[in-house]
Amino acid sequence: MPVPAEFIERKIYFMRGHKVMLDSDLALLYGVPTKRLNEAVKRNKKRFPKDFMFQLAKQETDNLKSQIATSSPNRSQIATGSQKHRDPKIQPYVFTEQGVAMLSSVLNSSRAIEVNIVIMRVFVHIRELMLSHKDIARRLDDLEKKYDGQFRTIFDAIRQLILEKAKPKTKIGFV
């Protein structure tokens, strides 16, 4: 059964400047226990450098739990506390886009391949959205700079008019 892209989009978070997915969410998508996913990763540690996968600090986990709990009715396992096989002292791992791609070589099943294809398409879609937003933000900055100078000229002219009205007029005639 194919995984809806919208479901995957809700499972992508921004941590330490990267788009990432939780190990528990990936395990759920791949249909394996989180513990088994992490064991497969540990057996292939060389395939997962720090820019592919990292473990969250306690503070990051707490922030993520509160963010997930308040933002979505379809909360992740990390927010609901139903992560089976997870020692509460062990913080979750997260995988960047490259780490998710590498998982397909570690989890060699047809389900993993299907899910990875959908996940990669979602990551590409998010990247395209971010680029279009950057383009819009850049255009707004350009407009602001362009019109900022024009508004400054108008405000300077208004100030000049105010100053001229404030100057006392020289009286003519008998005082």
C-alpha positions, 0 to 999 in steps of 0.5 A: 500500500503506497504511503501518501506524500502528505503523511510523509511531509508531516513527518519531516522536521527542521533540526540543526539546520537540516530537514530530518525524519525521526527513526521511529517515523521511518521505522513505522513507514518501513514496517519494522520496529525502531530497534531493528532499524537502529540495529541495521544502521549500527551494523553499517555505521560507515554509511551514516556520517554525522551529516546523514544521521545524528542523535537528538539532545534531551532539550531537542527531544523535549522541544520536538515533543511539545511541537508535535503535541501541539501541532498535529492530531496525528502525532508522532510516536515520540509525542504520544510516548508509545515508542515500543522498545525505546529506553526513555534515557536514549534520545531518538536518532534523526536522518537527513535526506542523505541518511534516508537515501542511505537507509534504502541500501541498509534495509533491502526490502521492496517496502523500503524501496517503495517508501524511499521513493516517496520520501525522496520525492517529498524532500525534493518537493520541499526543497522546491518550495523553499527555493520559491519562497526564497525567490519571493523573499528576495523580490520583496527585499528588492522592492523594499529597497527600491521603494525605501529610497522613494519613501525616504525622499517623501518623508524628507520633503514632508519634514522640510515643509513642517520645518518651513511652517515652524519658522517665524515669519518676518513681520512687515509694517508697524510692529 
